Amino acid sequence: MAKRFTIILAAGKGTRMKSQYSKVLHQVCGQAMVEHVLTQVQALQPNKIITVIAPQSQQVRDLLGDRTQYVEQAEQLGTAHAVLQTEAALSSQTGTTLIMSGDTPLFTAATLEKLLAYHESQHAQATILTAHAPNPFGYGRIIRNAAGQVVKIVEQKDASAQEQAVQEINTGVYCFDNQKLFHYLHQVQNNNAQNEYYLPDVIGLMQQQHDQVSAYQMDNFEESLGVNDRSALAQATKIMQKRINQQHLQNGVTLIDPENTMIDVNVEIGADTVIEPGVALKAGTKIGQNCYISQGSRLVGAVLEDNVQVTSSTIEQSIMRAGSDIGPNSHLRPQADIGPAVHIGNFCEVKKATIGARTKIGHLSYVGDATVGSDVNIGCGVVFVNYDGQKKWHTDIGDQAFVGSNANIIAPVKISDHSFIAAGSTVTADVPQHAMAIGRARQTNKNDYWSKLPLADDPHWR
């Protein structure tokens, strides 16, 4: 098989996005557009991938890493000029070069493979990826002759009424014979309103020299969407979300209302898990089988084992072990490890803490920087006081301990197995096994205190 190369154009400023960030870095379902493109290209296993970036695009380099080579386009002088920046790396190679933009996140590897296979089977010097557009307004039209051969690409503003009626459009993705590509790139002129060098002009030059130019019409027009503004970004996100959700449905996940369920790429969900509408599952999340995620929940890089229930809660970079449950309205901050069959109830917060099996944290409690054993009961309103203003401190609570309501646990402290904390206590010292700690003032009643108040004679206060 001939060698294959890919050029990803990612140097555009994207001024219509009105953003401080490079256009290709804007995300679609949890992944930057250019990363979507690179992921699909990598699936083709080309011999070399080169991404053309602007000099200030360190963020693109940081994101994509060594998955691609880079060349810089110092001046934004058009797409042909951008491709020409790869000359030193590619011009001596023989084979096929695929060129596509970094702002086209919806193309699939399957479609790109079909394009490459068609190009190679036709022995063409160039092949244009086209699509049938329901509304082709604004796109370049593909004009064919009676034999089906490509005659020209005509832009909307230059098309006749008959040509404007054509619904086959140019998607902006091309395959070229690599040697021919660089031969013609040097001949492209910038005689246009923008004074830029355009890649489609290579097609015209090839046709003038009677090189074979073909076109492959893809099956799904939606894949061809390019993102130039926020409206198109929202449209691409909706299409990608539908694609992602459909895959989960086919894999045995119940999405009660797919149109109102947000699932990023690279989220894993086990069979027979049920997800209510209004749930957001962000990149890196892994959910086991037979889980239930209720409306209003947000999971970010979370891991849920089998049979976990999440009720209207937020989980960030934390793990919930099998059979545990949380919510409603609770929050797992990063590095929380919730053990098997643990119950975390209403309005609780857990951060950087390991909670042992079957422990219960019922409501309105904060557990931070702690190791809590198994079968522990933590009452309502308990606060693990872990910060002294300069440093975070750790608390250890042993198995089968009981922490009464409204207790303050002042770290660092160790509460041993089978010990008790009386309700309302402030604990500042270790508690030995089987002991009860009481850290509160003895109650004193001041009798007849009412009569000492200035309002005592006021009839409205009697």
N, C-alpha and C positions, 0 to 999 in steps of 0.2 A: 504493500500500500504506500502511496506517495505520502510524503511528510505533510503535516497540517500545522498551521500557525494561526494564532488569534491575536487581533489587535482590539483592545477596548479603549474607546475614546472617552476620557474622563477629565478633560482639562477645561471644559466650559464653565463660565462663571455663573450661569443661570440667573441672570439679573431679574427675570420675571418672578423668581421665587421670593425676591425681596428678603434675603436672608444673609446673615454673616457667615453661613456655612456653605461649603461647596455643594452644588446641586446634587451631585451623585451620593452625598452622605445622608441625605434625607431618607428616613426609614419608611419601609412598607412592611407592616406586620412584623416589627421587631428586628428588621435587618436592613442595612443601608442598600439603596438601589444598586450601587456598583458591586456590592457583595452578592446580591441575587444573581447578577450577570456572571460574575466570576464563578460562582458555584455551579451554574449550568454549563459554563464553558469547560470547567475542570472535568465534568462528567464525560466530556468528549475525548479526554486524554490527548490533547494536542501536544506536539513536540515542544512548542514554546508559546507562552502567553506574555504579551507586552501590553502594559497599561500606560496610556499617554496622559500625563497629569500636568497641572500648572506648577510653576516653581514653588508656590506657597502651599502646596497640597501635602504637607507632612501628615495631616490627619488621615488622608487616603493611604499613605504608606503604612502608617501605624495600624490601620484597620486590616489591610489585606496582607501585610507582612511579606513573607517570602513565597507566597503562593503565586506570585507573578513577578516579572521583571518590570522596570519602569524606565520611561524616557520623559523628559520635560519638554513642553511646548512653551518657550519663553514668551512668545507673542501669540495672541489669539487671532490667527490669520485664516481661519477656515478649516474645514474637515480634511481637505486634501493636504494642506500644510501640516496638520496634526499627524496624519499617517506618514508623511515624509520624514518626520522626526525619528521613525523607527528604521530608517534606511541602513544605518551602520550595523544594526543587529540582524536585519532580515534580507537585505537586497541580494546577498550572495547565495541565498538558499533557493532550492527548487522545491516546488510543492504548491499547496493550496493555502491561501490566507483568508480567514474569516474576519470581517470587520463589523463591529457593532458598537453601539453607544452605551455608556455606563448609566444612562437614565432610562433604560428600557427593561424594567425589572420583571416583566411578565413572560418573556420568552422562556421556553423549556428546552432542555437538552434534546428531547425527542424531535422537536421541530427543527432545531439547528442541525441535527444529524441527518434528517431527511434532505435538508438543503444541501449539505455537503455531498451526500451520496448522489443526489440529482446532478449537481455540478460536475462531479467526477464522471458520472455515466454519460454525460453529454459531451465530454471532452471540450468544455467551453473555456474561454479565456476569462469570462466573467459571468456570474449568475446573480440576479437580483432576487431577493426574497420579497414576494408580493402577497397581498391579501385582498379579499373581496370585501369592500367597505359598504355597509348599508347607506351611509351618508359620506361620500368621498370628498366633500368640500374641504379645501385647504391642503389636500394631499397632492403629491405629484402623481400623475396618471401614467400607467403602463400602456403604451400604444403598440399593438401587435398588427401584423399583416394577416392576410387571409390564411396563410400557412401556419399561423400561430407564433411566428418569430417576432421577437422584440424589435420594433422599429426605432422607438425613442421613449424617453421619459420627458413628459411635459408638465411643468409646474402649473398650478391653478391659475395664476395671473396671465400665463402665456397660452392657455388652452382655448381652443375654439369651442363653440357651443357643442359640437359633436363630441369633441374630446372630453369636455366636462361631464358628459353623460356616462363616460366609462367609469366603472366601479372598481376596477383592479388598480390598486394603489401601491406605491413604493414604500416599504417599511423602513428603509434606511439601513438594512442589513445586506451585506454583499459577500460573495466569494470571488476571489481573483486567482488566476495564475500568478504566483508571486513575482516571477521575473517580469511579466507583462505589466503588473501593477506599478512597479518602480520605474519602468521605462516610461510609462505615460504620465506618472505624477510630475515629472519634470516639465511636461508640456502644458500643464494646466495653467490657464491665465486667470487674472483677477479682474477681468473687464465686466464688472457688475456693480450694482448700486452700493454694495457693502465693501467693495475692494478686497474681497476674500477669495481664497482658493477652495473650490467646492469639489468634494469627492465624486458626486454624480457626473461631473464633467469628464472624468476618466472614461465613463461608459460611452459618451458621445465621441471621444477621440478614438476609442476602439472600433466603434461602428464606422467611422470615417475610413479606417484602415481595413475594414472588412474582417476584423477579428470576431469570433463567434461570441455573441452575448445572448444568454438565455435567461429565463425567469422561472422561478418555482413558486407557485401559489400555495401558501400555507392553509391549513384547515380552519384555524380559529383566529378571526380578526382581532379579538380582544388581546391576544398576546402581543400585538404590535404597538400597543399604546406607549408612546413616549411621554415623559413627564417634564413639562416646561414651566408649570405653575402649580399653585396649591390646589386648584380645582382638579387638575389631572392627577396630582398626588393622592387626593381623596378617592378619585375614581379607581386608580390602580390598587389602592388599599382594599377597596370594596371587592374588586375582582379577585385579588389574591386571597382575601378572607374567605370568600365563597369556595375557592379551590381548596384551601386548607381544611375548612369545616367539612366539605364533602368527603375528603379522604378519611377524616375521623369517623364520620357516619358509616362509611363503608367498612371500617375496621371494628365496628361493634360498639361505638360510643353513642350514647343518647344525648343529643343536643335538643332541648325542648323547643328552642326558638333560635335556629342557626343564624338568622339575620341580625340578631342582637346578642351574639356571643363572639367575643374577640379572642382569638387564639393566634399567637405568633407562630412563625416558622420554628422548627426544631423543638416543638413541644410534644412530649410523649404522653399518651393516655391509654390506659388499659381497657379491655372489653368490659361491658356492662357498667361502666361508670356513667352517671347521670349528671348533666350540667344544666343548670337553670339559666334563663336569659339574664343579661346584665353582668355576666362573669367575664373577667379579663385574665387570661393565662399568658404571661409574658415569657419571653425566650428563656430557655434553660429549665423550664418546669417539667417535672416528670411525675405522672400520676398513675397509680396502680389500678388494679381491677376492683370493681364493685364499690367505688367511691361515690360520694354525693357532694356536689359543690353547689351551694345555694346562691340565689340572686344577691348581687352586690359584693361578691367575693373577688379579691384580686391577689393572684399568686405570681410572684416574681422570683424566678430561679428556685422555686420550691420543689421539694421531693415529698411525695405522699406515697406511702406503701398501701397495700390492699386494705379495703374496708374502712377507709377514713372518711369522716364527715366534716365538712367545713360549712359553717352557717354564717353568711354575711360577714366575713372576716378577711384580714390582710395577712399574707404570709410572704416574708422576704428571706431568700437565701437560708431557709431552715428546712428541717425534716420532721415529718410526723410519721411515727411508726404505726404498724398495723393495728387497726381497731381503735385508734384514738379519735377524738373529736374536739372541735373548737367552735366557740361562738354561741350566740351572735355578737358581732361588734367587738371582736378581740383582735389582737395584733401580735404576730410573731415577727420580731425584728431579727436581723442576721445572727446566725450561729445559735439558734434555738434548736435543741434536739429533744423532741417530744416522744417519750417512750410508748410502748405498746399499751393500749387500752387506757391511756391517760385522758382525763376529762378536763378541758379548759372552757369555762363558761362565759358569762357575759362580761364585756368591758375589762378584759384582762390583757396585760402586756408582758411578754417574755422576751428577754434579750440575752444572747450569749450565755445560755443556761441549758443544762442537761436535766431532764425531768424523768425520773424512773417510772417503771411500769405501774399502772393502776393508780397513780397519784391523782388527786383531785384539786384543782384550783378553780373554785366555783365562780367567783365574781369579784370584780372591782379590785384586783390585786396586781401588783407589779413585782416580777421576779427577774432580777438582772444580775449577771455575773455570779452564777450559782451552780452548785451541783446538788440536786434534790433526789433523795433515794426513792425507793418503791413504796407504794401503799401509804403515802404521806397525805395528810389532809391540811390544806392551806385555806384558812377561813377568809371571810369577806374583808376587803380593805387592808390586807396585809401588804406591807411595803418592804422590799429588800433595799436598804439604804446603802448603796454601793459606791457612792462618790463623795469624797471629802473636800472637794473643791480643786484638787490637783491630781488625784490618782483614783483609779477604780480598784475596788477591793472585792475579794471573793468570799462567798458564804457556802458552807457545807451543811447539809441537813441529811441525817441518816434515815434508814428505813423505818417505816411505821411511826414516824414522829407526828405530832399534832401541833399545829400552829393556830392559835385562836384568832378570832376576828380582830382587826384593827391593831395588829401587832406591828412594831417597827423592828426590823432585824438590822442592826448596825454592823456592817462588815468592817474588818474580817472577823468572822465568828464561826464556831463549829457547834452544831446542835446534834447530839448523838442519837443513835437508834433508840426507839421506844421512849423518847422524851416528850415533854409537853411545854408549850408556851401559853401562858394564861392570856385570855383576851385583853386587849388594851395595853399590853406590855411593850416596853422599849428594851430590847435585849442588846447588851454591849459586851457580854462575856460568854465564854463557852458554856454549854449545858451538858452535864454528864448523862450517861445512859440511865433511863428510868426516872430521871428527876423532872420536877416541874419548875420552870422559871417564871417568877412573877416580878415584873419590873415596872411597877406603877405605885403612885402615892396612895397611902391608906385614905379611904373616904372619911371626910369630916363633915357633919351636918351642922350648920349655923342656925339654931332654932330662932324663930320669930324675927328672921332677917327682914321680912316685909315691912314691919313697923318702922324700921330705920330709914326707909326710902322716902324722899321728898314727895313722891306721888302717892304715898299711902292714904292721904286724905282726899285725893281727887276721886270723885264718884265714878268717873269714866274708867278708872283702873281697878275698881273693886270687883 
